[in-house]
Amino acid sequence: MKSMPWLRLCGLLVVALSKCCAARAFRTCHDDVTEIYISYDVSTDIFRVQASKDEYTVSHARFSNCINTTGFAYLSISTVNDYTYRLNSSVQAYAAGLAEGYITRELISLHYQNTVGSFCQPKTSKCRALEKFLRQNLNWVKENVDANPDIDYWYQVRLFYEQVRGLQDGYSGKPGRISMDVDDIFGVYFLQIQNDAEDIQKLLFGPDFTGPTFGHCSAIVKVLQGNGGVKDVLTAHDTWSSYNTMLRILKYYDFYLRQRPTASSPALGSSWAFSSYPGTMVSTDDFYVLSSAMVTMETTNPIFNNELYKQIRPQSVLESVRVTVANRLADHGDTWCQAFASNNSGTYNNQWMVVDYKQYDEHFHQILPGFLTVLEQIPGTVRYEDVTDVLLNTSYWASYNLPYFSDIAEESGLPDMVAKHGDFFSHDQSPPGQNIPP
């Protein structure tokens, strides 16, 4: 996640999870619980928001606003396990978005005003340039979705945008029809892509736009020894930011979205537990626990080589969409990275860690190759590698907003920053690199 300046008053999120399923990652608070159901009548193509379940129910939302007591709200969205035409994946994706937008609309409004509500108000020439780029991107994505209806990757891209459409309609309180259309670029859709938009503005406006931002999160993967071998492996992530981002929601998505239109079972990563924000279908911290027995998380890397931004093009898939696709489709770290790297937008450039708990042998207490895969993205380049051996040699992997791969660091302009400012910008010699205990 990207940062405001350091040493600012901040909110702090620390999530640490061992080997557990996504559903166990959350506990509902004791505040009032609100529930709604989304029904769909295939004969009329009409969605309805209801207080109770019936034969037409497609999705169910359960929500507790505990922010004033625990600092977090809790949201669970599920769709019905039914693969008839009536409940195809597009219906489910739209209904899931509709349910979330409707049941959390008050928090969405508050979070939107706290964060991006004044953005492009009024709409300046720079705003129009950004909107033009994002519209070009949307049109290119739609063309590829239409041209590749049976390709897993593009099918999941379609479902992302259909879920966004449902989210928009739920927030407005007006159930509509399934589509990939985005009415207002700077509305709820912008909450999904605001981090991408920062880097797009660096392309469009160059020196006139704010310089590189530093990440404001850290992550660690820690091996615990015991029982004559590896006793457990913990993953943890923390995020700090300004108070205007402190409306937080812990979310659990339990969807039955197909991997492709003809599939008879849900995608491997169809269920997620993750930290998030109102109106945002991705984490943006980022931290996910997936039904594929993987944990995915990231910290943001700075880019000081402004020439890299010239490689950003609208003919790409934005980062938030690629994360969703990779989380749903991947069965291992390498397949996650392959999906994520496809159609790299060069926006929201992070170090991603993919922890595959299927590669932990509990019987023999050992970690197998492929347990930890690390990916780093910059405009024009995505580099990833199995770093399980590094994890085993050091007993931990730490991520703290500086690139690990030397070629990524060099292309990003980090060596020049080290020469000018010292070890603060060095991966191994920076304060976090020196002070995170093994």
C-alpha positions in Angstrom: 0.0 0.0 0.0 1.2 3.5 -0.8 1.9 6.0 1.9 1.4 9.5 3.1 4.7 11.0 4.5 6.3 9.0 7.3 6.1 10.0 10.9 2.5 11.1 10.5 -0.3 10.2 13.0 -1.3 6.8 11.8 -3.7 4.0 12.1 -2.1 0.5 12.5 -3.2 -2.8 11.3 -1.4 -6.0 12.2 -2.7 -9.3 11.0 -0.9 -12.5 11.8 -2.3 -15.8 10.7 -1.0 -19.4 10.9 -2.2 -22.4 8.9 -5.9 -21.9 9.0 -8.8 -21.7 6.6 -10.1 -18.3 5.5 -13.4 -18.6 7.3 -11.5 -18.9 10.7 -9.7 -15.6 10.1 -12.6 -13.5 11.3 -14.8 -13.3 14.4 -18.0 -11.2 14.4 -18.1 -8.5 17.0 -21.0 -8.2 19.4 -22.6 -5.1 17.9 -25.8 -5.4 15.9 -25.6 -7.6 12.9 -27.4 -6.6 9.7 -28.3 -9.1 7.0 -29.7 -8.8 3.5 -30.3 -11.1 0.6 -30.2 -10.4 -3.1 -32.7 -12.2 -5.3 -32.7 -12.6 -9.1 -35.6 -13.4 -11.3 -34.3 -14.8 -14.6 -37.7 -14.3 -16.3 -37.6 -10.6 -15.8 -33.9 -10.0 -15.4 -34.5 -8.1 -12.2 -32.5 -8.1 -9.0 -34.0 -7.2 -5.6 -32.7 -6.4 -2.2 -34.6 -8.4 0.5 -34.6 -8.9 4.2 -35.1 -12.7 4.0 -34.0 -15.6 1.8 -36.3 -17.1 -0.9 -36.1 -19.4 -3.8 -34.6 -16.7 -6.0 -31.7 -15.8 -3.6 -28.4 -15.3 -5.2 -26.2 -13.7 -2.6 -26.3 -13.0 1.2 -24.5 -10.3 3.1 -23.9 -10.1 6.8 -22.5 -6.9 8.3 -21.4 -5.6 11.8 -20.2 -2.1 12.2 -17.8 -2.4 15.1 -15.5 0.5 14.2 -16.2 2.5 17.3 -15.5 -0.4 19.6 -12.8 -2.5 17.9 -11.6 -0.3 15.0 -13.0 -2.6 12.3 -16.3 -3.4 10.7 -17.0 -7.0 9.7 -18.5 -8.0 6.3 -19.3 -11.5 4.9 -20.6 -11.9 1.4 -21.6 -15.3 0.0 -23.2 -16.5 -3.2 -25.3 -19.6 -3.7 -23.7 -22.9 -4.8 -25.8 -23.4 -7.9 -24.5 -23.7 -11.4 -27.7 -23.4 -13.3 -28.1 -20.8 -16.0 -30.0 -18.7 -13.6 -27.1 -18.4 -11.2 -24.2 -18.2 -13.6 -21.0 -16.5 -12.5 -22.0 -13.1 -13.9 -25.2 -13.2 -11.9 -23.3 -14.1 -8.8 -20.6 -11.5 -9.3 -23.1 -8.7 -9.8 -25.2 -9.8 -6.9 -22.2 -10.0 -4.6 -21.2 -6.4 -5.5 -24.9 -5.3 -5.2 -25.1 -6.8 -1.7 -21.8 -5.2 -0.5 -22.6 -1.8 -2.0 -26.1 -1.7 -0.4 -25.3 -3.0 3.1 -22.2 -0.9 3.5 -23.4 2.2 1.6 -23.2 4.5 4.7 -19.5 3.6 5.4 -18.7 3.8 1.6 -20.0 7.4 1.6 -17.9 8.3 4.6 -14.8 6.6 3.3 -15.2 8.1 -0.1 -15.5 11.6 1.3 -12.6 11.1 3.6 -10.3 9.9 0.8 -11.2 10.7 -2.8 -14.4 12.7 -2.6 -12.8 16.0 -3.5 -10.6 14.5 -6.2 -11.3 16.2 -9.5 -13.9 18.5 -8.0 -14.0 20.6 -10.1 -12.8 18.6 -13.2 -9.7 20.3 -14.4 -7.8 19.7 -17.7 -5.6 17.2 -15.8 -8.7 15.4 -14.5 -10.0 15.1 -18.1 -6.7 13.7 -19.3 -6.7 11.1 -16.5 -10.4 10.2 -17.3 -9.5 9.9 -21.0 -6.7 7.4 -20.2 -8.9 5.4 -17.9 -11.7 5.3 -20.4 -9.3 4.1 -23.1 -8.2 1.4 -20.7 -11.8 0.3 -20.0 -12.5 0.1 -23.7 -9.4 -2.0 -24.4 -10.3 -4.3 -21.5 -13.9 -4.8 -22.8 -12.6 -5.5 -26.3 -10.4 -8.3 -25.0 -13.1 -9.7 -22.8 -15.5 -9.9 -25.7 -12.8 -11.4 -28.0 -11.8 -14.1 -25.4 -15.0 -15.2 -23.7 -13.8 -18.7 -22.8 -10.2 -17.8 -21.7 -9.9 -18.2 -17.9 -8.0 -14.9 -17.5 -10.4 -12.7 -19.4 -13.4 -14.4 -17.9 -12.2 -13.4 -14.4 -11.5 -9.9 -15.7 -15.2 -9.7 -16.8 -16.4 -10.9 -13.4 -14.3 -8.2 -11.7 -16.0 -5.4 -13.6 -19.4 -7.0 -13.3 -18.9 -7.1 -9.5 -17.9 -3.4 -9.6 -21.1 -2.6 -11.5 -23.1 -4.3 -8.8 -21.2 -2.4 -6.1 -22.0 0.9 -7.9 -25.7 0.0 -8.1 -25.9 -1.2 -4.5 -24.2 2.0 -3.3 -26.8 4.1 -5.2 -29.6 1.9 -3.9 -30.8 1.1 -7.4 -30.4 -2.5 -8.5 -29.8 -2.6 -12.3 -28.6 -5.1 -14.8 -25.3 -6.9 -15.3 -22.7 -5.1 -17.3 -19.1 -3.9 -17.2 -20.1 -0.3 -17.6 -18.6 2.3 -15.4 -20.8 5.4 -15.2 -18.5 7.6 -13.2 -14.7 7.1 -13.4 -14.2 9.1 -10.2 -17.0 7.4 -8.3 -17.0 4.0 -6.5 -14.8 2.6 -9.4 -12.0 5.0 -8.4 -11.8 3.4 -5.0 -10.7 0.2 -6.7 -8.0 1.9 -8.8 -6.8 5.0 -6.9 -3.3 3.5 -6.4 -3.1 2.7 -10.1 -4.2 6.3 -10.9 -1.3 7.8 -8.9 1.2 6.2 -11.3 -0.8 7.0 -14.4 -0.7 10.7 -13.3 3.1 10.4 -13.2 3.0 9.3 -16.8 0.6 12.1 -17.9 1.9 15.0 -15.9 5.5 14.2 -15.2 7.3 16.8 -13.1 4.0 18.5 -12.4 2.8 15.6 -10.4 4.0 14.7 -6.9 7.3 12.7 -6.8 7.6 9.1 -5.7 5.7 7.9 -2.7 7.0 5.5 -0.1 5.2 2.4 1.0 3.5 2.4 4.4 3.4 -1.2 5.2 5.6 -4.1 6.2 5.3 -7.8 6.0 7.0 -10.9 7.3 7.0 -14.6 6.8 8.4 -16.4 9.9 9.5 -20.0 10.3 9.0 -21.5 13.7 11.2 -24.5 14.6 10.1 -27.4 16.8 9.1 -31.1 16.7 12.4 -31.9 15.1 11.7 -29.6 12.1 9.4 -26.8 11.1 6.7 -26.5 13.7 4.7 -23.7 11.9 5.0 -20.8 9.5 3.4 -17.4 10.3 2.6 -14.7 7.9 2.0 -11.1 9.1 1.3 -7.7 7.5 0.9 -4.3 9.0 -0.3 -1.0 7.4 -0.1 2.5 8.7 -1.6 5.6 7.2 -3.4 8.9 8.0 -6.6 9.0 10.0 -8.7 9.6 6.9 -8.2 6.0 6.0 -9.2 4.5 9.3 -12.6 3.3 8.3 -11.6 -0.4 8.0 -13.5 -3.6 7.2 -12.4 -7.2 7.6 -14.1 -9.0 4.7 -14.8 -12.6 3.9 -15.9 -13.4 0.3 -17.3 -16.9 -0.2 -18.2 -17.1 -3.9 -19.0 -19.9 -6.3 -17.5 -18.2 -9.4 -16.5 -20.6 -12.2 -12.9 -20.6 -13.4 -14.4 -20.4 -17.0 -17.9 -20.4 -18.3 -18.0 -24.1 -18.9 -16.4 -25.2 -15.6 -18.5 -27.3 -13.2 -16.8 -26.2 -10.0 -15.7 -22.9 -8.5 -12.3 -21.3 -9.1 -9.6 -22.5 -6.7 -9.4 -19.1 -5.0 -13.1 -18.4 -4.9 -13.1 -17.6 -1.2 -11.0 -14.9 0.4 -10.5 -13.4 3.9 -8.8 -10.0 3.7 -8.3 -6.6 5.3 -10.0 -3.9 3.3 -11.9 -0.6 3.2 -15.5 0.4 2.5 -16.4 0.2 -1.1 -13.2 -1.5 -2.1 -13.3 -5.1 -3.5 -9.6 -5.6 -3.0 -7.5 -5.2 0.1 -5.1 -2.5 -1.0 -3.1 -3.1 2.1 -2.7 -5.9 0.6 -3.3 -9.0 2.7 -5.3 -12.1 1.6 -6.0 -15.6 2.9 -7.3 -17.7 0.1 -9.3 -20.9 -0.2 -6.5 -22.3 -2.3 -4.4 -22.5 0.9 -2.3 -19.6 0.0 -1.6 -16.2 1.5 -0.8 -13.3 -0.8 0.5 -9.9 0.5 2.5 -7.0 -0.7 4.5 -3.9 0.3 5.0 -1.0 -2.2 8.3 -0.2 -3.7 9.4 3.4 -4.7 10.4 4.3 -8.2 12.9 7.2 -8.7 13.6 6.6 -12.4 10.8 8.7 -13.9 11.7 7.3 -17.4 10.0 4.0 -16.4 6.6 5.7 -16.3 6.8 6.3 -20.0 6.1 2.5 -20.4 2.6 2.8 -18.9 -0.1 2.3 -21.5 -3.9 2.1 -21.4 -3.6 -1.2 -23.3 -3.1 -3.2 -20.1 -4.9 -4.6 -17.1 -4.8 -2.5 -13.9 -3.2 -3.9 -10.8 -6.3 -4.4 -8.7 -7.9 -6.4 -11.5 -4.8 -8.6 -12.0 -4.6 -9.3 -8.2 -8.2 -10.5 -8.3 -7.6 -12.7 -11.3 -4.4 -14.2 -9.8 -6.0 -14.8 -6.4 -9.0 -16.7 -8.0 -7.1 -18.8 -10.6 -3.8 -19.8 -9.1 -3.0 -23.1 -7.5 0.7 -22.4 -6.7 3.0 -19.4 -6.4 4.3 -19.7 -10.0 0.8 -19.8 -11.5 -0.2 -16.8 -9.3 2.8 -14.9 -10.7 2.1 -15.9 -14.3 -1.5 -14.6 -14.0 -0.5 -11.4 -12.2 2.3 -10.6 -14.7 0.0 -10.9 -17.7 -0.8 -7.5 -19.3 1.3 -5.6 -16.7 0.0 -2.1 -16.3 3.1 -0.8 -14.6 0.9 0.8 -12.0 0.9 0.3 -8.2 4.3 -1.3 -8.2 4.8 -3.7 -5.3 6.8 -6.6 -3.9 4.3 -9.5 -3.7 4.8 -12.5 -1.5 2.8 -15.7 -2.3 2.9 -18.2 0.6 1.7 -21.6 -0.5 0.8 -23.6 2.6 0.2 -26.7 0.4 4.0 -26.8 0.2 4.3 -27.3 4.0 4.5 -31.0 4.9 3.0 -31.2 8.4 3.8 -34.9 8.8 7.5 -34.6 8.1 7.7 -31.0 9.5 9.4 -29.6 6.4 8.9 -26.8 3.9 9.0 -27.9 0.2 10.2 -25.9 -2.8 7.6 -23.4 -4.0 6.5 -22.5 -0.5 7.4 -18.8 -0.9 7.4 -17.0 -4.2 8.3 -13.3 -4.4 7.3 -11.1 -7.3 8.3 -7.5 -8.0 6.7 -5.3 -10.7 7.8 -2.0 -12.3 6.6 -0.5 -15.6 7.7 -2.8 -18.4 9.0 -5.6 -16.1 7.8 -8.3 -13.8 10.3 -10.4 -12.0 9.5 -13.4 -9.8 11.4 -16.2 -8.1 11.0 -19.1 -5.7 12.8 -17.8 -2.6 12.0 -20.7 -0.3 15.7 -21.4 0.2 16.2 -17.9 1.4 13.4 -18.3 3.9 14.9 -21.5 5.2 18.4 -20.1 5.5 17.3 -17.1 7.5 14.2 -18.4 9.1 12.2 -15.3 7.9 11.4 -13.2 4.9 10.9 -9.5 5.6 9.4 -6.9 3.2 9.6 -3.2 3.9 9.1 -1.1 0.8 12.5 -1.7 -0.9 13.0 -4.0 -3.8 14.8 -7.3 -3.2 15.9 -8.1 -6.8 19.0 -6.1 -7.7 17.9 -5.6 -11.3 14.5 -4.2 -10.2 16.3 -1.9 -7.7 18.7 -0.7 -10.4 16.0 0.0 -12.9 14.0 1.8 -10.2 16.9 4.2 -9.5 17.7 3.0 -6.0 21.5 2.9 -6.5 21.6 6.6 -7.2 19.5 7.3 -4.1 21.9 5.2 -2.0 24.8 7.2 -3.5 23.1 10.5 -2.6 21.4 9.7 0.7 23.1 6.6 2.1 21.8 3.2 3.3 18.3 4.4 4.0 17.5 3.3 0.4 19.5 0.0 0.5 17.5 -3.2 0.9 20.1 -5.0 3.1 21.5 -2.0 5.0 18.4 0.1 5.6 17.0 0.5 9.1 14.2 -2.0 8.6 16.6 -4.5 7.0 18.9 -4.2 10.0 16.4 -4.1 12.8 13.8 -6.8 11.9 14.9 -9.7 14.2 15.3 -13.2 12.8 
